[in-house]
Amino acid sequence: MEFTHKKVKRITEIISPLGWTEIKTPVNIAFCPCDYKSNNTPPDESEFVRFEKNGIWGTTPDSHVWFKVDYTIPEEYSGTPYDLFVNTSIGGWDGTNPEFIVYDASGNMLQALDRNHNSLRLESRGPVTLYFYGYSSLKKANLTFILSLRAVNETVVKLYYDLLIPVQTLELLPSYSSEYANILRVLDDAVNLLDLRIPGSPEFLASAARASAYLEAELYRKNRTDDHKVICIGHTHIDIAWLWTVAQTREKAQRSFATVIALMKRYPEYKFMSSQAYLYKTVKEEAPELYAEIKKMIASGRWEVEGAMWVEADNNLPTGESLVRQIIYGKRFFREEFGVESRVLWLPDAFGYSAALPQILRKSGVDWFVTSKIGWNELNKMPYDLFVWRGIDGTPVNAYFLTAQDKKLGQEPTKTSTYNGKATPAQINGTWERFQQKDVIDEALLTFGYGDGGGGPNEEMLETLRRHRHALPGGTAAEIGFAGDFLRRTEAKMANNPRVPEWRGELYLEFHRGTYTSIAKNKRNNRKSEFLALDAELLATLAELLAGHPFPAGQLRKIWEMILTNQFHDILPGSSIKEVYEVTDREYNEIREALEGIINDAVSVLVDRIKTDEELIVFNPHSFDASGIIEHGGDRFFVGPVPAKGWLALTPRAKKTSCVIGERRLENDFFLIEFDRTYTITRIYDKRACREVLPAGKRANELRVHEDFPYKYDAWDISMYVNDKVYLLDQLESAEPFSDSAGAGYRVTRRWGSSTIVQNIRIYDDIPTIDFETEADWHEHHQLLRAAFPADVNTDRATFDIQFGSIERPTHKNTPWDRMKFETCAHKYADLSDGGYGISLMNDCKYGYDVHGDTVCISLIKCATHPNPDADQGRHVFTYSLHPHAGSLAESDTQKLAYLLNHPLRPVAARHGSGELPESYSLVSVDSDNIFLETVKKAENGDGYILRMYEAKNKLTRFCLHFGFDVRSATLCDLLERPVSELRLENNTLCLVAKPFEILTVRVN
């Protein structure tokens, strides 16, 4: 059998090129270099020049060109389908290859060409004119543009695929098996029918037809019982930005979607799925004719729109409100444009998934979560691929992990899977073998198609699937179908099924931990934009309710779209090229200016109407009466309490601080702090608790520099050995005392290599925190900067702030799962407490924490060199703040202090108006300190106002909202602002019950 196997494999190789015959005809090529196209119209004829036979293009990175191609199909090929092949003389990965869009003479978009789709099927007659709009990639290359025309013999092409699929299947079967023997026998009989004496002759073509018919009868149409199958859906994962810019992604979407449409016209069974509302929006704007074709395919049941979100966003770093807006904006676009109610969150490639997500999904009408990325875990294999996922509040959502991988003879499935499937026999069979919940369902899902400009599925994949409608002996059947239909069938089989497993808590990715820290400026810009947008919405609401100033809904929608787009899972995590961040820098400036403009307009309207003789109006964005620090006239002042979601008129008075500055010593009513000669903290004594904060002999705010050479993905990763080589950044240049009306401290300057770090270590008269206001001029590479804070507490758990709540993680390394969480994500704080005492380390723009043993470390700067050689070079501005506290986290003020650090009080000059508004006002307040009302805004449909809040301390809570304006009605809503139930109001007060970590959304009129 060994030689028979070699025989049929060799005959298949011989058949492969015989399906095409070269058409010899002159081809004239002209070209015109250009920039990004503004429409789909080629340049004027006068702008084209001849492209010589040995011509090259793409000699500069990120270059574009139009080619004009003219040829005539000889009469003998009239009516015969032919393929136009393009060779650019470059191989390699999809994302770095040249790509084209092809247009006919009338300007109709025909298809795209790329590394995986290098030919275009045509049936033109006589003279032909085509236009090719080409992109070189961001790499410099000497690209050719060589065309060939080849007539297609569909009988021979069919035979080639008829042979190829069983030949590939033989590689998956043991040679001693009956299935192997059966397939090999049929193949041998088939190739023995072929007359290969004169390829292309009538005798050869007739024998090819006979061989195909034999294979159909004996292999493909044999009655077999398919006890399991793989559902396959065409797909192309397109990163909004990564190794290319967002501008290039707009073209990638057009190219990929054009190729899908072209193949759908050839393969009526072909179905395709694509997520990300943003991509559809760009195609609508730049290729309306293509967009119309897509809408036709959606309406006819060929194209599946899913995904729920605006983009496939990072899930670790955005706030809870941002994740809600991702779904609001994504689902609204799909509903308004296509009449589709998306019910699947499609995130195959994001870098871990927050435990807040299940509740967000359920309350947004999303029933399913789909990914494959957890299969990239460095060490631990997830025990389930189909399960019920419960988040921090216990809300369940169905979860499915894609399991595509190649089956390899004699090997067990590995943990890694892909979302860029190729629909080969090896992968179809490997997808089923890798799937773990075979006792629950008898199907598995495979997404097939090249991503990131690779153009999605190609001809070979579709031909393969045609031959997998029934399982070949020893194999798995495959069927093209929508992911949503597969998930609906799966959900029915999961109902009341005791075999369905559960997973509680976060889906932590044991990989790409550096994305919590890389490109720090981008993360700071995102955090500031998120809170500034909430400020703008609150103040615009105040201005509309109290002064009749129109709420700028349209402007805010555009701003949110920019914020959401830049939360894509390779932009916000810091894993894109330098050019991407040059654009986001400009966009965040635009966002800030636009939001400040909205805020200034609203504040101006309000301040004009506030009757006061005071100097300032201080606005409080929080749902609790807040006291905090403001800056005014070159001084800092402690003010408050300022009413919740409102304002207070006041005049700050300069005073001498009660804080004491000694030699390497700071002291106030809360703490006694001592420093060593490097001005690293050696002692913190908590006067209120009458105890030492630090363990004996340990230092706080110890700046540590870790050698950072990840073994694989530079910007993405922090590898487990990062703690093997650590330096102390304690080279002191100066330490200068300072004071103001709010407190005092030391300004400490340190040198490290080519870098400088300046810290204002600050304490206050009235606030029990120690702030570290930091400005760094950083010029190092492959060094991870952390600050370490040990605590004299006894605990094996730490608590981390996440979206709409918090999560506990172990501080030990007992199990392999614990050991791999050596760097984790948090938002505003991490807390290390025992039953009687603890510390919270808060921040205003950082996300990476390493909390183990008795020490909390925060990651400050990670300076990778790939894919951005200048990553994190230059100026960094951030603040982290230590809050030692009695009791547990739930008994502390950490959460309020963290909000104030990130979202401070806003002072503006009073105008001494004589209007109707009072000096002190609260729009709405909450009477419970564990309920945080984050969002106050106009409803998306313009009907009333939306209040979104959550319970923060994991306890059932009865609370009331007290309104400072007349409320006629209140409705409990889901996160999409759809009504759930009417609520009862009494005396302008609304009382509610929140379950632990529950998110509540209320519409008021």
N, C-alpha and C positions, 0 to 999 in steps of 0.2 A: 504493500500500500504506500510505502514511503515514496517510491518512484512514480506511482500514479498521482500522488499529491503534487510532486514536482512538475509532472507533465501538465496537469490542468492549470496549475499556477502559471507555467510558462506560456501556455496557449492564451490564457487571459491577458497576459502582458502583450502578446503579439496582436490580439484583437484591439487593444486599447486605442492605438492611433488610426486604425483603419476606418473609423466612423467619420473621418473628415478627409476631404480632398482639397488641396490648395487651389484657389481660384487665381489664375495669373492675369492680372490686369494692372495698368499703371495707377498708382495712388499719389495724388498731389497733396502736399501738406504745407500749410502756412500757419504762422503763429503770431501772437500778440501778447507780450508780457503785460500784466495788469495788477491791480490791487484786489482786495476782496470785492466780489461783485455786488452791485447795488440792486440789480434785478436779474432776470433770466434772459436778457437780450445780449447777443454777442456784439463786439465792437463793430464799427463801420468797416466795410470791406477795405477801405483805403488804409486802415491801420494795420492790416496783416502783411507780413513779409514771408518770403519763402523759408521753410524749415528744411535745411539740407539733409541729405541721407544720413550723414554722420553727425547731425546736429545734437547739441545737448542743451538742457535747461535745468532749472533748480539749483544753479550754482550759488545762490544765496539762500539762507534759511527762510522759511515762511513765505515762499514766493508763489505767485499765481500766474497762470497763463491761459490764454484761449488758443486752441488749435482749430483750424478749419481744414476739413478733409474732403476731397473730391475724388470720386472714382466712378467707373461704369461697370455694371455687372454684365458679362458676356451673355449673348443670347442663349447659349446652351445651358446656362444655369437659371434661366428665367423661371420663376415660380418655385425654385428649390430653396429651402431655408439654408441660411449660411450663418456662420459665426464670425464676427470681427474680433480678432485678438489684438491686445496691446501689450507690448513689452517695454518696460522702463529700465531694465537692466539692474534692478535692485530687488533683493529678497529681504528676509527678516520679518520682524513682528508687525502686525497689522497697524498699530498706532504710529509707526515711523515710516510708513510707505506712502508713496504718492497716490493720490486718489483723484478720480474724475467724475464729472457729471456729463452725460452725453445728451445732446439735443439734435432733433432733426432740423431740416432746412426751415421749417415753419416755427421753430422755437419751442417745440414740445419736448418736455423732459422725458427721455426714453428709459434711462437706467444709469446707475453708477458703475464705475470700474475701480477695482482695488486688487490687492494681492490675492484675495480669495474669489474674486469675480473678475477675471481678466478677459472675458469675452462677452459679446453682446449678440443675441440671436435676432436676425433680421430676415425679411423676405422681400426686400425692395427689388425693383426691376430697373434696368437702364441706368441713367446717370443718378448718382447719389451724392448729396452734400450733408455732412454731419459737422457739428461743433462739439468740441471737448473743452470743458472748463476744468483746468487742472490745478491741483495744490501739491506742492513739493514735500511737505512736512517741515518740522522745525529744524531738521538736520540739513546741513549743507551736503549736496550730492551732485554728481554729474549724471543727470538722468537722460536716457534716450527716449525716443517716442517712435517705436517701430510697429507698424501695423501689418497684419496679414489677414487675408480673407479665406475662409475654408468652408466649402459646401458640406452640409451635414447629411449623412445617410442614417436616417433614424432607425432603420432595421438593425444596422451594425451597432449603433450606440446602445440600443435596447439589449442586444445580445451581450455587450460588454458588461453592463450592470447586472444582467441576469446571471452571468458567471461570477462577477466580482464578489457579490454579497455572500454566496455559499463558500467561495474560496476563503474569504475573510473569516467566515464562521468556523471553518475547519481549524483555524489557529486557536480557537477557544476550547476545543474538545480534545480529550485524551484519545490518542490514536487507537487504543484498544476498545473504545466504546462502540456500541451498535449504531449510535447516532452518527458518529464519524464515518463509519463504514457505509451507511445508507447515503449520506450526502456525497461522499466520494464516488460511489457507484453511479449515481445519477449524473454527476459532473463528467465522469469518464465517458459515459454513454453519449452525453451531449456533445463533447468535443470530438468524439469519433464520428459524429454526423457531419462535421464541417469539411468543406472542400477548400483547402487553403492553397491550392496550386497556383491560382491567379487571383490574389485579393482584388476585390472590386469587380470581378467578372460576374455575369448573370448566374453562373453556377455557384460561386461563393455566396452571393446574396440569397439565393434560394436555400442553400444549406444553412445559412445563418438564421433564416426564418424558421426552418425545421428545428434547429437546435433550441431556439427560444421557445417554440411551441412545446417541445419535449420537456424543457425545464419547467414551464408553466404547469403542465399536466402532472409531472412526477414530483415536483418540489413545492411550487408556490400555491397550487390549488388543491393539494391533497387535503382531505378532510381530517383535521386534527382538533382535539379539544384544547383550547387555550385556557389553562387554569389560572393564568396571571398575564398581565400585559403592562407595558409602559406607555403612558400617555405623553405624547410629544407635542410641544408647542414651539413654533418659530419665535425667535427672540434675538435681539441684539442689545447688549448692555452698553450704553453710551455714557461715559463719564462727562459731566457738564464741563469740567476742566480737569486736567491732570498734567500730562506731558504736552499739552496744547492749551490754548486759551479758550475762553467761552466763545469768542468770535468764531473760532474754527469749529467748535461744537455745533454752532448753528448750521454750518455747512455739512458736517458729518451727519446730522439728522436728515437733511435733505437727501444726501447721497444714499444713506442706508434705507430710508423709506422708499426712495425711487426704485431701488433694486428689489425691495419686497413686492412692490406693485407689479414690476415687470415679470417677476417669477410667478406671481399669483395668476397672471394672464396665461401662463404656460401650464400651470399645475392647479387645476380647479379644486383639488383636495387640500391645498396649502392653506394653513391658518397661522396667524401671527399675533403676537402679543407685545405691547410696548407700554411702559409706564412713563411717569414724569410729565406732568402737564406743561411744564416749561418748554420741553422739546416741541410739543404740538403747537404751542403758541408761536415759537420762532418759525416753524414751517408755515403756519398760517400767515405770518407777516411777510416772509421772504419768498415763499413758493405757493401762492394761493391755488394754482391749478393742481399741484400735487396734493395739497390739503383737501381739495374737493374729491380727488380720487380716493384718498384715505377715508373720507366720510362715507363714500359709496360702499367701500369694503366693510366698514363698520356696520352700516345699515343692512348689508347683505349677509352678515354673519360670518365674515371671513377674517376680520381684524378685531382682536380683543383689546379693549382699553381697560387697564387696571392699574393699581399701584397706590391709590388714595392720596399720596402727597404731591406737593408742587414739584419737588425734586426728590431724588433718593438721598435724603438728608443724613448727615451724621446724627446718631441717636444719643451720644454721650454728652455732647457739649451744649447744644441749644437748650434754652429754658423750656419749661413745660408749656408756657404760653406760645413759644415759637413752634413747638411740635403741634399744638392745637391749630395754629394758623397754617402750618404746612398742610394739614388735612382739610381745613376749611377751604383754602385756596385751590388745592388739588381737586378735591371732590366737586367743588363748585364749577371749575372749568370743565371737567368731564361731563357733568350734568347739563350745563348750559350749551356746550358745544356738540355733544354726542348723544344726549339723553340717557347717559349711563350713570348708574349709582354704584360707584366703586366700593367693593366690600373686602378687598384684599390689600393689606400693606405689603408691598413688594420691595424688599430691601436685601437683595442677594449679596451685596458687597460692602455694607457698612461695617464699622469696626467695633462691634459689640452693641448690646441692646439693653436700654435702661429698664429697670424693674417698674418704672412708672408707666411703661408703654401699654400693658394690657388694659388698664382702666381707660387710658386716653382712647384706645381703639374702640372698646366696647361703647363708650359714650359718644363716639363719632360714627356709629353705624358700620364699623369695620369688624368683621367676624374672624378674619384669618390674618396670620402673620407668616410670611414666607422668606426664608433666607437660605444661603448655603455657607456663609462665611465662618460659622462656628466650626465647621469642618477643618478650618485652618489652624485650630488649636495646636500649640507647640507640643503639648504632652498628652492631655486628657481627651479621650474620645467621648463626645456626648452619647449617653446611653439610648437616646431616643431620636427618631426622625419625624415621628408623628406623635403629638402629645397635646395636652392642655397646659397652657402656660398661665401661671397665676403671679400677679405682681405684688407690690408691697401692701396693697389693700385687700388682696384676695380675689380680685376680679379675674375671671378666667377668659382666655381667648385661645382659639385653636391655633396651633403652630405646626408648620411643615418645613422640613429641611430638604432641600434638593440634594440628590445623592449621585449625580452623574460622575462616573469615573470609568476608566477602561478596565474591563475584566482581563485578567492575566492568568493564563493556564497554570494551574498548580499553586496559585497564590490566594491568600485570604484577602478580602476587600480591605483597603486602607481607610483611615478616617477622613482623608481629604477628598472633597468633591468640587465640582465646578458648575457655574451657571452659564459658561460658554461651551455648551455641549456640541458635539459634532455628529451625532446620530449615526455612528458607525455600528456594525454588529457588536464590536467589543464594548462600546459605550451603552448601547441599549441593554445588553445582558449585564454589564457592570452596574448600571443604575438599579436594576432589580436586585442583584445580589447584595449591593451595599445597603439597601433599604432594610431597616431593622424591625418595623412593625408589621410583618407579614401575617401575624395572627389577628390583625385588625382589618386590613384591607388587602385586596388582591391586585392592586394597581400601584404604580409609582409614576412620578412626574419627571420628565426630562425637558429642559429648555435647550433648544439646539439653534446654533447660529454663532457666527463670529461677532465679537463686540468691538467697541471703540474705533469705529471707522472700518472694521472688517466687513461690514455690509450685511450681517445676519446670515441666514441659511443660504446655501448654494445648491446648484443642480445635483451634485452627488448626494447630499443629504436627503433631498426630496426623492431621488431615485431609490435610495436605500430604503426609505420608509415605505415606498410603494411595494417593496418586496418583503416587508416585515408585517404585513397585515395579519398574516398567520405565522405562528412560530415555526422556524425551521427546526428540524430534529435537534433536540438538546438545547434549544434556544428559547428566546422570549419574544412574544408578539409585541408589535408596536402599532400605535394608532395616533393619528394627528387629531388633537382636540384642544379645546380651550382649558386653560388652567382653572378658571372659575367653575366650569362644569365638573371637572375632576374634584375640586374641593367641595362642591355641593354634594356630590355622591359620597365623598369621604365623610362629610359631616353626618350624613344620614346613617352611615355604618358605625360612627362613633357614639351615637346616641344610646345612652344606657348600657354601654359596653364596658364591662369591668376590666377588660384588658387594655383600655386606653390609659397610658401612664400620665403623670403630672410632673411638671417642673415648677418649683417655686423660686421667686427671686430673679435676679438679673441673669441675662445671658452674656456672661463675661467672655470676651475673646482673649485667649492666651496668645496674643500677638499684637503688634501695632500699638504698643503702649506709649510710644513716643508721640503719638498723635494728640495726646492730652497737652503737649507742651510746645511742639514745633511751630515756628512762625508765630511768636508771641504777640506781635503787633496785630495780627489778624484776629486772634482770639480776644484781645482787648477791645478791638473795634467792634466785634460782634457783641460782646457783653454790654458795652456802653450803648450800642445802638438798640439793643433789646430793651434796656431800661428807659432810654430816652424816648422810644416809641410809646411805652406805657405812660410816661410823663405827658407826651403830646396828646394822647387820647384822653387822659384824665382832665387836663387843663382845657382842651377843646370842648369837652363835655360840660365842665363848669361854665365856660363862656357861653355855650348855647343855652343851657338851662337858666342861667342867672342874668344873662345880658342879651340873649337872642342872636348871638354871633353864630353864623352857620358852621356846622361841624364839617371839616374838610375831608369827607369820606374818600373822594376820588384821589386826592393827593396822598392820603395815608395808605390807600391800597397800593399805589405804585411804589411807595417807600417800602412797604412790607414785602412786596414782590422782590425787590432788590435784596433785602435782608435774607429772605428765604432762599433765594438762588445762591447766595454766598454761603449758605449752610450745607451745600452739597458735600458729600462725604470724602472728597479729596481736596476741597477748597478750605473749609474751616479747620480740618485736622492738620493742615500745614504740609501736605504731601504733594504739592503741585510745583511746577516750574516757576522761576523768578517772574516771568512775564505775567503770570496769573495774578501775582500779588501787587505788581505795579498797577494793574487795573483795579483790584479791590481797594487799594489805598485811595485811589481817586473816587471810587464809588462810595466808600465809607465817608469821605469828606462831603460828598453830595448828600448823603443820608443825614449826616449831622447838621449840615447847613439847612436842609429842608425841614428837619424836625425842630431845630431851634427857631426857624422862621414861624412854624405853626405855634410853638410855645410862646414866642414873643407877641404874636398877634393876640393869642388868647389872654395872656397875662396883661397886655396893655388894655384890653377891653375891661378886664376885671378891676385892675388897679384904678382906672379912671372912675370907677363906681364905688370904691371903698372909702368911706368917710373916716379919716384919721388925721391926727397931727403927729403920728409917729414917723420914724425915718425909713423903716423897711417894712415890706410885707414878706413874710416867710411862708412858703408853700410846703406842705407836707404830703408826699405821694403815698403814704402808707395808711393802712386801715386801723392803726393804733395811734393814740396821741404820742407824739415823738418829741424827744429832746435830743439835741445833737449839736454838732459843730457847724458853724458857718464862717465863711471868710468875708470880710468887709473892711475896706479902707486900709488894706495892708496888715490887718490884725485878724486873729481868730477869736471867736466868741462861742460860749456855750449858751444856747437859747432853748426855750421851750417851757412847758410842753406845747407843741403846736397841734391844733385839733386834727383828727384823722381826715384824710382826703380833703383837706381844706387849707386854711391860712390863719396867720396871726400877725397883727400889726405890732411892731415893737421898735425900740431904739436901743441898740447895744451900747453898753458902757464899758470903756476900757478899765481894766483893773490889774493889780499885780497878782500874779498866780500864787497860789499857796504851795505849789510844787517846789521841792528843795533840790538844788543841784549841788552835789559835793564832789570831792575828788574821786573819779570813777564810781559815782554813786548818784542815783536818782531816788526821790522819795515823794509820795503823796499820801492821801488818806487811805489808799488801797494797798500800795505795795512799797517795799523797800527793795531796790535793785542795785546789785553790785557788779562791777566789770573787772576783768583782768587787764593786763597792760595792752592787750590787743583790742580792747573794748568789745570783747565777747562776754556775754552775761554769764556770771558764775553763781549768782544767787538771786532768787526772787522770793521774798517773804510776803505772804498774804496776811495783811494785818487783820482783816475781818475774820478770816478763818483761823488765824493764829497758827500758821503752819508754813513749812517750806514747800515751795512748788517743785523744785528740782531735786532729783535724787542726788545723794552725796557724791561729790567729785565730778559731776557732769555739768556741761555748759549749754546755754540756750542761745538761739540765733547763731548757731555754729554754721558758718557758710562752708559747704563742702563742694569740691569740684571732682566729679567722677570722670574717669576716662570713658569715652562713649564711642565704641566702635561696634555697632550691631553686626551680627554675622550675615545679615541678609539685606533688609530694607532700611536704609540709613535714616531718612527722615521719619519713617513710620515706627521704628522699633527702639526699645530699650531692652537690651538682652540681660539675661539672668546674672551674668557675671559682671554687671555694671558696678557692683560694690567691691569688686576685687582690688581695684586701685583707686584710692581716694586721697585727695590732697585737701588741706585746710587753707581756706582763703582768709588768712589773718594778718596779712602784711598791712600794717596801719600806716597811713600817711598823716592823718590829723584827726582830732576829735575836739570839736568846738561846742561849748554850751550855747543854748538859745532858750528864749522864753517868749510867751505872748499872754494874752488875757485868758486863754483857755488852759494852758499847761506849759510844760517845759521839756527839754531833752538835750541830747547830744547829736550833733551833726558829724557823722563818722565817715571818713574817706579812706578807701582801701585801693591798692593797686594789685592787679593780677595779670602777669604777662603784658599784653598790649592793651589791657582793659582797665577801666576805673569804675568803682562802685561807690556811690554816695548814698548814705542812709541817714534819714532823720529818725532817731529812736526817740519816741515821744510818749509822754504820759500826760494825764489830764487831771484837773481838779475834780471833775464831776463824772468821769466815765471810767469804769474798771477795765480798761484795756491798755495794752502796750503796743503802739503802732510802729511799723517799720516802713516808712515812706521811702521808696527806693528809686534811684535813677542810675542806670548803668550805661556806660559807653563800652560796648562789648565787641571784641575783635578776636575771639578765639574760635577754634573749630574742634569738633568732636570732643567737647567737654560739656558735661551736664552739671549745671549749678543747682544746688539744693540748699535749703535752710532747715536745720534740725532743732527740734524742741522736745527734750525729754520731760517726763512728768513722774512724780513719785506717787503712782496710783497702782492698784492691783486689778487688772482686767485682762481678759483675752479677747475682747471685742472692741471695735471702734465704730463710730457712727459717722456717716458721710452724707452731706447734703446732696440730694438729686432733685430732679423735677418733681414738684408737688409732694415733697416728703423727704424721707431719708432712708438709708439702708445701713444695716450692720454688716461688717466683714470681720473675719478673724485677724488677730494680730500675731498669730502663731503660724507654724508651718507643719502642722501635724500630718496632713494628708497631701497627696499630690495636687489636689484641687486648691488647697490653702497655699501651698508652696508657690504656685504659679501666679498668685495675686500679689506679686512683689511691687507692682505699680498699679494704682487704681485711680478711677476718676471721681471727682467731687466738684460741686459747684462753689457755693459761698463759704463752706467751712468743712473741717473734719474735727471730730471730737473724740477725746480719749478720757473716759471717766470710769470710776468705780462707784460704789453705792454712796460714797460720801463726798467725793471731790473729783475734779477733772480739769482739763484744759481744752479750749477750742482754738484752733488755728484757722482764722478767717482770711479771706483774700478778696481783691476787687477785680481780678481778671485771670486767675490761674485755675488749673484743673487737675494736675497730676499730684498724687500723694503716695507716699510710702509710709505706712503706719505699721510698725512691727515692734514687739516687745513693749518697752516703755517710751518709745520715741515717735513723734510725729514729724515726718519730713515732707516739705513741700517743694516740688520741682519748679524752678524759676526760669531757666534758660536752657534750651537744647539747641546746639548749633551744628546741624548736619551739613553735608556738602552735596548730597544727591537727594532729589533732583535739582535743588537750588544751591549752587556753590556759594551764594552769599547769604544763606539763611541765617536770620537772627543776628546779623552784623549791625552794629550801630546802637542807636538809642533805645533803651527800654525804660518804661515808667510803670511802676506797680506798687501796691501797698499790700502787706499782709499784717495781720493784727492778732495778738495773743490775748485771749480772755480766760484767765484762771477763774474758776468758779466753785462754790460749794455745791454739793449735791450732784445729781445726774444732769445730763443734757436737758431732759424735760423740765428740770427745776431751775434751769439757768435762763439768762437773757440772751443766749448766743444767737438765736434766730433773729431777734429784733436787731441786735447789734450788727449782724451780718447784712441784713437788709439796709441798714443805715450806712454801712461802709460802701455798699454797691450803689445805693440809690439815695443820696444825701438830700437834706433839706435844701430848698432853693430860695435864696433871698433876692428880692428885687426892690428897687427904690420906690418908695411911696410917692404919691403925687398930691397928697393933701386935698383929695377930692371932697366934694360935699354930696356924694351919691347916696344911693339907698342901701348899699351893702355894708355889713358890720365889720368891725375890726377883727373879730374872731368868728370863724365859720367852719363847720364840718359838713361836707356833702353827704357822707355816709360813714358810720363807724361800726365797729364790731365789739361786742362786750366780752369776748373770750380771747385770751392771749395765745391760744393755739390755733386760731382761725386767721388765715392771712388772705385778705381780699387784694389780689394783685391787679386785676384788670377792671377798669371802668371805661366804657366806650359806647359809642352809638352802635346799635344793632346793625348787622351786615345788611339787612333788608330795609334799614331806616326806620323800623317800627320800634320805638322805645330805646332803652339803654340796657347794656349787658354788664352784669357784675359776675366776675369769676373768682372763686375763692377755694381754699382747700384746708383740710385739717392737717396740722403739721407734727403732732406729737403722738400719733398712733393711739388715739383714745376716742371713744364715743362721746360726742359733745353736743349739748343743747345750747344754742346761742341765739342772739338777736342782732339784726341789723337795724340801726337807728338812722333815719333819713332826715336830712336838713332841707328837703324840698318835698312838695306835695306829691305823693305817689298814689295813683288811682287804682292800679292793679299790679300784681306780681305773678310771674309764671316760672315754674321750674322748667329748665330746658336741658337738652343734651348739649354736647360741646359744639355742635353745628348750629346751635340756637333754635332748634326745633322744639316745640312745646311738649312737655311731659305731663305736667299737671298744674292746675291753678293753685295759688297759695293764698293764705288768709292774712290780711293786714289788719292791725289794730293800732290806732293812734299813731299812724305813720311809722310803725315798727313791724318788722317781719321776723318771726321766730322760726328757726329751722333746727334740724338735727343732722349732724354730720357723722358718718361712720369713720372709723380710723382711716386716715390718709385719703378720705374721700374728696373728690373734686365736685364742686357744686357750681352750676351756672344758673343765674336768675335774670329774667328780663323784667324790667319795670317800666311802667308808663305813667 
